[in-house]
Amino acid sequence: MKPQSRKHSSKALEGVHGVHVVPHSPFALEEINQQDELSHSTCGALVNRENQQLLLQRVWKQRPGCLRPIQGCVNGDKHLAETAANVLTSLPFIALGLQTPRKNLSTKLYANSLIGVGVASSLYHSSRGKIRKYLRWVDYTMIATATVCLSRALRSENPKFLMAASAALLPIQPLMVSVVHTGMMEVAFAQRAVKDPELKMAYNVHKMSSVLGGVLFVADDLFPTTPFLHAGWHLAAAIGVGTCNKLLE
């Protein structure tokens, strides 16, 4: 059918009752189909993104305990006398930091980190209220930082991957970082004591203080109502840290 005949036929149908002539557009159906495809693809992308987010949230919630941030400890400091004891026994770390040899950048960082341990511990034990749990996190993080700095000061050839992983885990699991680098320090101390007889006395004192400190640390968690256990752990840890300074002389 020619275009003219189509035009005449459409005009002829316009007069028929109940018939409405709609202009024919060959592109209308194609545009509608494209819009439907775009809307379906957009909805599908949003659904996939939501599913991925839900999956990541479930995986993150089910992560192992070693990757979970520490919980703010609110035990201890039941009365003013215990608070005073914990604050006073935190001050030796500041004194040790001031007395630590500062031969190079690594030893300077370690000395300053010890001062930070004493300051953070004092602030935590003298705090009350909601801020206490955040200062507990700062306290643990500073202790872990000091162990990393000591490990670096004793062994500059530590693997870069280990140091990078330790730095990444410091904010979320400082206790695990402390355990790893304290173990490395213990090995280094034992090896040096075997080679250098002058370090044997310091190493023996270090071993006794470390064992006592570990017992007091565990007892502080098992018997939270027993006063002054935490202050005793402070003193044992300070003695152990003081003997480590012999390695840096």
Contacts in CASP RR format, 6 or more apart in sequence:
PFRMAT RR
TARGET T0000
AUTHOR 0000-0000-0000
METHOD contacts of the structure
MODEL  1
MKPQSRKHSSKALEGVHGVHVVPHSPFALEEINQQDELSHSTCGALVNRE
NQQLLLQRVWKQRPGCLRPIQGCVNGDKHLAETAANVLTSLPFIALGLQT
PRKNLSTKLYANSLIGVGVASSLYHSSRGKIRKYLRWVDYTMIATATVCL
SRALRSENPKFLMAASAALLPIQPLMVSVVHTGMMEVAFAQRAVKDPELK
MAYNVHKMSSVLGGVLFVADDLFPTTPFLHAGWHLAAAIGVGTCNKLLE
1 9 0 8 1.000
10 21 0 8 1.000
13 19 0 8 1.000
13 21 0 8 1.000
14 21 0 8 1.000
65 173 0 8 1.000
66 173 0 8 1.000
66 176 0 8 1.000
67 172 0 8 1.000
67 173 0 8 1.000
68 172 0 8 1.000
68 173 0 8 1.000
69 137 0 8 1.000
69 171 0 8 1.000
69 172 0 8 1.000
69 173 0 8 1.000
70 136 0 8 1.000
70 137 0 8 1.000
70 140 0 8 1.000
70 172 0 8 1.000
70 173 0 8 1.000
70 174 0 8 1.000
70 175 0 8 1.000
71 133 0 8 1.000
72 132 0 8 1.000
72 133 0 8 1.000
72 134 0 8 1.000
72 136 0 8 1.000
72 137 0 8 1.000
73 133 0 8 1.000
73 136 0 8 1.000
74 132 0 8 1.000
74 133 0 8 1.000
74 136 0 8 1.000
75 224 0 8 1.000
76 82 0 8 1.000
76 86 0 8 1.000
76 224 0 8 1.000
76 230 0 8 1.000
77 83 0 8 1.000
77 86 0 8 1.000
77 125 0 8 1.000
78 225 0 8 1.000
78 227 0 8 1.000
79 227 0 8 1.000
81 227 0 8 1.000
82 227 0 8 1.000
82 228 0 8 1.000
82 230 0 8 1.000
82 231 0 8 1.000
83 125 0 8 1.000
83 126 0 8 1.000
85 228 0 8 1.000
85 231 0 8 1.000
86 121 0 8 1.000
86 125 0 8 1.000
86 230 0 8 1.000
86 231 0 8 1.000
86 234 0 8 1.000
87 121 0 8 1.000
87 122 0 8 1.000
87 125 0 8 1.000
87 126 0 8 1.000
88 231 0 8 1.000
89 231 0 8 1.000
89 232 0 8 1.000
89 234 0 8 1.000
89 235 0 8 1.000
89 238 0 8 1.000
90 117 0 8 1.000
90 118 0 8 1.000
90 121 0 8 1.000
90 122 0 8 1.000
90 125 0 8 1.000
90 234 0 8 1.000
91 118 0 8 1.000
91 122 0 8 1.000
92 234 0 8 1.000
92 235 0 8 1.000
92 238 0 8 1.000
93 114 0 8 1.000
93 115 0 8 1.000
93 116 0 8 1.000
93 117 0 8 1.000
93 118 0 8 1.000
93 121 0 8 1.000
93 238 0 8 1.000
93 241 0 8 1.000
94 114 0 8 1.000
94 115 0 8 1.000
94 116 0 8 1.000
94 118 0 8 1.000
94 119 0 8 1.000
96 114 0 8 1.000
96 238 0 8 1.000
96 241 0 8 1.000
96 242 0 8 1.000
96 245 0 8 1.000
97 111 0 8 1.000
97 112 0 8 1.000
97 114 0 8 1.000
97 115 0 8 1.000
98 111 0 8 1.000
98 115 0 8 1.000
99 245 0 8 1.000
100 107 0 8 1.000
100 110 0 8 1.000
100 111 0 8 1.000
100 114 0 8 1.000
100 245 0 8 1.000
100 248 0 8 1.000
101 107 0 8 1.000
101 111 0 8 1.000
101 245 0 8 1.000
101 248 0 8 1.000
101 249 0 8 1.000
102 108 0 8 1.000
102 111 0 8 1.000
103 248 0 8 1.000
106 149 0 8 1.000
106 152 0 8 1.000
106 153 0 8 1.000
106 156 0 8 1.000
107 153 0 8 1.000
107 248 0 8 1.000
109 149 0 8 1.000
109 152 0 8 1.000
109 153 0 8 1.000
110 146 0 8 1.000
110 149 0 8 1.000
110 150 0 8 1.000
110 152 0 8 1.000
110 153 0 8 1.000
110 248 0 8 1.000
113 142 0 8 1.000
113 145 0 8 1.000
113 146 0 8 1.000
113 149 0 8 1.000
114 146 0 8 1.000
114 241 0 8 1.000
116 142 0 8 1.000
116 146 0 8 1.000
117 139 0 8 1.000
117 142 0 8 1.000
117 143 0 8 1.000
117 146 0 8 1.000
118 142 0 8 1.000
119 142 0 8 1.000
120 135 0 8 1.000
120 138 0 8 1.000
120 139 0 8 1.000
120 141 0 8 1.000
120 142 0 8 1.000
121 139 0 8 1.000
121 142 0 8 1.000
121 234 0 8 1.000
123 135 0 8 1.000
123 138 0 8 1.000
123 139 0 8 1.000
124 132 0 8 1.000
124 135 0 8 1.000
124 136 0 8 1.000
124 138 0 8 1.000
124 139 0 8 1.000
127 135 0 8 1.000
137 174 0 8 1.000
140 174 0 8 1.000
140 175 0 8 1.000
140 178 0 8 1.000
141 170 0 8 1.000
141 171 0 8 1.000
141 174 0 8 1.000
143 174 0 8 1.000
143 178 0 8 1.000
144 166 0 8 1.000
144 170 0 8 1.000
144 174 0 8 1.000
144 175 0 8 1.000
144 177 0 8 1.000
144 178 0 8 1.000
144 181 0 8 1.000
145 170 0 8 1.000
145 174 0 8 1.000
147 177 0 8 1.000
147 178 0 8 1.000
147 181 0 8 1.000
147 182 0 8 1.000
147 185 0 8 1.000
148 163 0 8 1.000
148 166 0 8 1.000
148 167 0 8 1.000
148 170 0 8 1.000
148 177 0 8 1.000
148 181 0 8 1.000
150 181 0 8 1.000
150 185 0 8 1.000
150 244 0 8 1.000
151 158 0 8 1.000
151 181 0 8 1.000
151 184 0 8 1.000
151 185 0 8 1.000
151 188 0 8 1.000
152 158 0 8 1.000
152 163 0 8 1.000
153 248 0 8 1.000
154 184 0 8 1.000
154 185 0 8 1.000
154 188 0 8 1.000
154 247 0 8 1.000
154 248 0 8 1.000
155 184 0 8 1.000
155 188 0 8 1.000
158 184 0 8 1.000
166 177 0 8 1.000
166 180 0 8 1.000
166 181 0 8 1.000
169 176 0 8 1.000
169 177 0 8 1.000
170 177 0 8 1.000
185 244 0 8 1.000
186 210 0 8 1.000
188 247 0 8 1.000
189 199 0 8 1.000
189 203 0 8 1.000
189 206 0 8 1.000
189 244 0 8 1.000
189 247 0 8 1.000
190 203 0 8 1.000
192 199 0 8 1.000
192 203 0 8 1.000
192 247 0 8 1.000
193 199 0 8 1.000
193 200 0 8 1.000
193 202 0 8 1.000
193 203 0 8 1.000
199 246 0 8 1.000
199 247 0 8 1.000
202 243 0 8 1.000
202 246 0 8 1.000
203 243 0 8 1.000
205 239 0 8 1.000
205 240 0 8 1.000
205 243 0 8 1.000
206 239 0 8 1.000
206 240 0 8 1.000
206 243 0 8 1.000
206 244 0 8 1.000
209 236 0 8 1.000
209 237 0 8 1.000
209 239 0 8 1.000
209 240 0 8 1.000
209 243 0 8 1.000
210 236 0 8 1.000
210 240 0 8 1.000
212 236 0 8 1.000
213 232 0 8 1.000
213 233 0 8 1.000
213 236 0 8 1.000
213 237 0 8 1.000
214 233 0 8 1.000
214 236 0 8 1.000
216 229 0 8 1.000
216 230 0 8 1.000
216 232 0 8 1.000
216 233 0 8 1.000
216 236 0 8 1.000
217 233 0 8 1.000
219 226 0 8 1.000
219 229 0 8 1.000
220 226 0 8 1.000
220 229 0 8 1.000
220 230 0 8 1.000
220 233 0 8 1.000
223 229 0 8 1.000
END
